Amino acid sequence: MRTKKPKIGEYVYRMRIILIPNRSPMMHYGKHNRMLARKRKPPSRDIVMLETHNLYQCAEAIIQAFGFHLDHCFGFYDALDKRYYNDAEEKYELFVDLDIEPQEGSKAVKTALLKKVFSSDGKKMLFYFDYGDGWHFSVERIGAREADGAVLYPLFFESVDDSPEQYPDLD
């Protein structure tokens, strides 16, 4: 992922990304993933991003932070408390950018800026990556401050536990 230098007066957001093991079917496959799923605290990453990064760039940073390959479609949904992501009222999908049968009411990820989607601390979204394998992540804005002009963003700030295997053995 390309990094960006902030403009004067631009803000950065600290984003906490937590893998949701019980909603991610691939956590039940492979010795490593099953071991991670049994832990009390799920794997998480803190990433600092510019307010002008878009959701596509946010997805790139999340995928990179977990050591995955960005080789599938994805979406962001306000559906953390809902049983199905398609019940979300606010939804952003890569399908819109690709013009491939998006859900009704979905918006594009490449034009949705973090400052609009994550407009306040505590705002959470479900990041659903790879609709086939079903990786679910909680994404929350946990802080904002003025950007340091000498730093390139995104900045990978904190990591808790190992990353799961994106393609574990299906034993």
N, C-alpha and C positions, 0 to 999 in steps of 0.2 A: 504494500500500500504506500502511496506517495504521502509524504509529510508536507505540512504547510506551516509557514511562518505567519503569526497573527498580525493583523493590522493594529494600529494604535487605538486603544480604547476597546478592543474586542475582548469578549469574555470567553472563558473556558468552563466546561462543565465536567465535573467528576461523575462518571457513570459506573455504577456497580452492576456487574453482570453475574448472575448466579444460574448455574445449570439446575434444571428441575428434574431430578432423577426419576421420580415416580410418573412423570409425564413424557419421558424420553425412552421409548421402547428399546433403543440400542444399548441402554445401560444394563439390560438383562442378558447381554451376550458378551462372551469373552471373559476370561478370568480377571483381567485388569478392571474392566468396566463394572463387573459384579462387585468387586472389592470396593471400588469407589462408591457405588450405590449404597453399600451397607454402612458407610461412615455417617456419623451424626451431622457433620457439616459438609454440604455439597461443594464441589469445586466452584470457585468464583474468581473474577478478575475485576480490578478497578482500572478504568481507562480514562484519561483526561483528553477531551476533544474540544475543538473550537465550536462555538455556537453556530458558526456558518457551515460546519460540516453537514452533509445530508444523511439521510437514513441508509443510503447505499454505502457511503463511507463508514458509517457506524457499523453496519453489517460486516464490512471488510475487516475492521479493527477487531470485532468480536471473534470472527472466524480465525484471524491470525493469532489472537491472544490465546485461543484454545488449541492451536496447532492443527486446525482443520484446513481443508481445501474448499475454496468458494466455487463449488462445482454443481450447485443446485439452486433452485429458486427459494425464495424466502418471503416473509412478511412480518410486519409489526402490528400487533393488535392490542386493544385495551380489554383483553379477555382473560386476565389472570384469575379472576374469580368466576369465570364462566366455564361450563363443561366443554363447550366447543368454540374454537377460535372464530368460526364463521358467524357466531352470535355477537361478535364485537360491533360496537357502534362506530368506533374509530379504527380504521384499518388502512394500511399502506402495504402494497404488494409489488414485487418486481414484475409480476405479470402485466401490470398497467404499463410500465416502461417498455416491455417487450411486445405489447399489444396482443397478448395471448389470453383470451377469456378470463379476465379478472372477475372477482366477485362484485356484485352490484354495490356501489358506494365506496369501493376501494380507490385510494389515491396512489400516485406514483411515489416511489422511494427516492428517486434521483432529484426530485424538486422539493421534497419535504425537509426543511432545515431543522436541526436540533432545537434552535431557539423557538420554533413554532410548536413542535411536537412535545418537547420536554421543557415547557415554559416555566416550571417551578420545581423547587426541590420536593422530592417525594413522589413525583409523577413516575408511574410504572407502566411498562408495556411488556407484552409477551413477544419475544423474538422467536419465531417458528422457522427453523431452517431445515430444508430437505423434507418436503412433504411425504416422501416415501418412507425414509427412516425415522423421521419425526423427532428432531432435536428441539427441545423447548428450553428457553432461557428467560429469566426475569431480567429486565433492564430498568434500572432506576436512576434518576438524577439525584445525587446525594450532596451536591454542592456546586457553587459557582463562584468565580472570582475573576478579576482582570487577568488577562493572559500575560505571561512573561515574554517580552519581545525577543528574547535570546533563545527561546525553546521552539523546537519543531513539534507539531502535533499531528496525529494523536501520540500521546505519551502513555506507555504501558506502565502503570503505577504500582499495582499490588496484585499478587497472585496467591490464592489459597488452594493448596493441594494440586495433584497432578491433573493433567488433561485426560479425558477419556480417549479411547481409540475411536476414531470416526468410523472405521470399517473393521470391527473386531471379528474374530473367528466366530462363525455361527454354530458353535458346538452345542 
